[in-house]
Amino acid sequence: MVVTEKCDVYSFGVVALEILMGKHPGDLLSSLTSPSTRNSTINDVLDPRLSCPIDRLVEWDIVMVMRLAFSCISSNPKSRPTMQSVSQQRSQTGVKICDQVHRRRRRLERDEGEA
């Protein structure tokens, strides 16, 4: 095995999945070629000790992290994103989520003020 930047990307994907799953994703990694894994839902991957997200923004962010993590652990190193791309995707997603949360808070505050 040749050590390249793509090894760091793979490691990021493993760590991201480990955080989401609450355990090392070893079984998931070994089953990625299985057709049943391709149909996994957010509940199949999330740590079962956590409640399912009820906020759509949180759920969307988790799904985005999952997609990014899965792209990072691609079996073909050449098809993995670069760390710069990973960082940019997370930054852009984070900004969108913060903007949406801020708008939602202002709307709630406005609605509470009118009540």
N, C-alpha and C positions, 0 to 999 in steps of 0.2 A: 504494500500500500504506500502510495506517495502522499506525503503530507502537504496539503495545499490549503488555501483559504476556504475551499469547499468543505474541509473537515470542520472548521469553525462554524460554518453555516449549519452543518449537520448537528453539531453539538448544541447550537442554539435551538434547533428544532426539538431535540430530545429534551432539553431543559424546559422549554415552553410547554411541551406535552406533559412533562412530569409535574409541573406546577398545576396545570389544568386537571390532571388525573389524580393527583395526590399520592402518586407512587411512580416508580420507574416504568416507562411504557414498553418494557421488554416484550410482553406478550403481543401488544399491539404492533410493535415493530416487526416481529417475526410473522405476523399474519397479514401484513400489508398487501401481499399478492393475492390474498383470498378475495373472491367476489363479494362475500358478505361484509367485509371491512369497508368496501366502497360505499355501502349503504348505511354506514354508521350515523347515528344522530348525535346531537350535542349531549343528550343524556347518557349515551353509551360511553362517551369520553370523559365527561366531567366527574370529578371526585364525588362519589355517592354520599359522602358526609355533608356535602353542600346542598342547599335547596336549589331547585331549578330557578334560574333568573326570571323574575316577573317583569322587569323593565326591559322593553324592546331595545333600548340603546345598549344596555349591558349585554344582552343576548347577542346583539349584532357585533359588538366588540369581541366577545368571546369567539364567535364564529370566525371573525377575521383573523384572530390569533391562531385558531385551529388551522385554518386554510394556509396561513403563512408557515406554521410549524410543519404541516404535511408537505409543503413545497420544499422546505429545507431538508427533509429526510428522504427525498427522492433517492431511489436506488441508483440512479444515474447521476453521478456528481456534476456532470456538465449541464444537467437540466436544473440544478439548484440555483436559487438567486444568489447574488453577491451580498455580502454583509451590508454594503452601502445601500443596496436596494431594500433589504430587510429593514434597515434603520429608517429609510425614507418612508416606507409603507407604514411603519408603526407611528412615525411622527405625524404623517398626514391623517391617519385614522384618529390618533389622539386629539388632534386639533379639531377635527369634525365633531368628535364626541363631546369635547369641552364646549364647543360652540352650541351644540344642541342642548346640552345640560343647562348652560347659562340661559338660553332662550326659554327653556321650560321653567326654570326657576323664576325668571322675570314674569312669565305668564301666570304662574301660580301666585306670586306675590301680588300681582295686579288683581287677580280674581279674588284673593282673600281681602284686599283693600276695598273692593266693591261690595263685598258681602256684609 
